Amino acid sequence: MTDKKRLYYLLNGLQNRTVDINSFVDQFVKIFDLDIDYNELTENEYKIMGEVSERAARFSDSLEDLELPNVYYNEEQIRSAVGQAIHKLS
């Protein structure tokens, strides 16, 4: 499976709840930020998936972390971003 397909798999898996949030953020950020050859992505995919990766990198399930304004994203916010990304990519 290519890195691009793995990213789509993770997006769809989170939306369909077959991938848990912690696995999603760990794998998505690793693939997008470290592994993928950006030439595999269209300009639009790069932009949209980059936005998801930025949020995923700032995911926290700690209430203490989430009290800090504009620093961390909770699970609901990540799921919302993924839903929007899937809509834009389809």
Secondary structure, 3 states (H helix, E strand, C coil): CCHHHHHHHHHHHHHHCCCCHHHHHHHHHHHHHHHCCHHHCCHHHHHHHHHHHHHHHCECCCHHHHCCCCCCECHHHHHHHHHHHHHHHC
